[in-house]
Amino acid sequence: MVDQQNIRQILTARYDEIVARLEKVDRDIRHVSQPLDRIMDEQSLELQNDEVLDALDDSIRDEIKHIKRTLERLDKGKYGVCEICSKVIPDRRLEVVPYATTCVECESKSESHKPVK
């Protein structure tokens, strides 16, 4: 069985790391350190960079949600149990994806029903 205390420590450290990164991304998006440049070419490039930072911001926020949800599952004693079929999620999967909430089989079924983007 996966060491849940170790998982908690890993997730808490990761949470702290990405919250700090998110704060930096937010500052960069708002150009706290410097205003948008007045030269059109450079301003255009900065706006493109903002789009990249915005996408990064969304990705980071998603990871924060996953981590919080996993910490809640640890607190409730439900960590490592598939939310769909209630079977135990294999340790190997939890080692690779510590915030997995479904077993591989249920995840595969779920993915096959999602529309292609």
C-alpha positions in Angstrom: 0.0 0.0 0.0 1.2 3.5 -0.8 2.5 5.5 2.1 -0.3 8.0 2.5 1.7 10.3 4.8 4.4 10.5 2.2 1.8 11.2 -0.5 0.4 14.0 1.8 3.9 15.5 2.2 4.6 15.3 -1.6 1.2 16.9 -2.4 1.6 19.6 0.2 5.0 20.5 -1.1 3.8 20.6 -4.7 0.8 22.7 -3.6 3.1 25.3 -2.0 5.3 25.3 -5.1 2.6 25.8 -7.6 0.8 28.5 -5.5 4.1 30.4 -5.6 4.3 29.9 -9.3 0.7 31.0 -9.8 1.3 34.2 -7.9 4.3 34.9 -10.2 2.1 34.1 -13.3 -0.6 36.5 -12.0 2.0 39.2 -11.4 3.4 38.7 -14.9 -0.1 38.8 -16.5 -0.8 42.0 -14.8 2.6 43.4 -15.7 3.2 44.4 -12.1 6.9 44.7 -12.6 6.7 46.6 -15.9 4.0 48.2 -18.1 3.2 47.1 -21.6 5.8 48.4 -24.0 4.8 51.2 -26.3 6.3 49.8 -29.4 3.7 47.9 -31.4 5.8 44.9 -32.3 7.0 44.4 -28.7 3.5 45.0 -27.4 2.1 42.4 -29.7 4.7 39.9 -28.5 3.9 40.7 -24.9 0.2 40.1 -25.6 1.0 36.7 -27.1 3.1 35.9 -24.0 0.1 36.9 -21.9 -2.0 34.2 -23.7 0.7 31.6 -22.9 0.8 32.7 -19.3 -3.0 32.6 -19.2 -3.1 29.0 -20.4 -0.4 28.2 -17.8 -2.5 29.8 -15.2 -5.5 27.6 -16.0 -3.3 24.5 -16.0 -1.8 25.4 -12.6 -5.3 26.1 -11.2 -6.5 22.7 -12.4 -3.5 21.0 -10.6 -4.4 22.9 -7.4 -7.9 21.6 -7.6 -6.6 18.0 -8.0 -4.3 18.4 -5.1 -7.0 19.9 -2.8 -9.4 17.1 -3.8 -6.7 14.4 -3.1 -5.9 15.9 0.3 -9.7 15.8 1.2 -9.9 12.2 0.1 -6.9 11.4 2.3 -8.6 13.1 5.3 -11.8 11.2 4.6 -10.0 7.8 4.3 -11.1 7.5 0.7 -7.7 7.9 -0.9 -6.7 5.0 -3.3 -10.3 3.9 -3.8 -11.9 4.4 -7.3 -14.7 6.9 -7.2 -16.6 5.0 -9.9 -16.3 1.3 -9.1 -15.0 1.5 -5.5 -12.1 -0.9 -6.2 -8.7 -0.2 -4.8 -6.5 1.9 -7.2 -3.2 0.0 -7.8 -0.2 1.5 -6.0 1.6 1.8 -9.3 -1.0 4.2 -10.7 -1.0 6.2 -7.5 2.8 6.5 -7.6 2.6 7.8 -11.2 -0.6 10.0 -10.7 -0.9 10.6 -6.9 -4.2 12.5 -7.4 -5.8 9.7 -9.4 -9.4 9.2 -8.3 -10.2 6.4 -10.6 -8.6 3.1 -11.5 -7.2 2.7 -15.0 -10.1 0.7 -16.3 -12.7 3.3 -15.2 -10.5 6.2 -16.5 -10.2 4.4 -19.9 -14.0 4.1 -20.0 -14.4 7.7 -19.0 -11.9 8.9 -21.6 -13.6 6.9 -24.4 -16.8 8.8 -23.8 -15.4 12.3 -23.8 -15.7 14.3 -27.0 -12.6 14.9 -29.0 -11.4 18.5 -28.8 
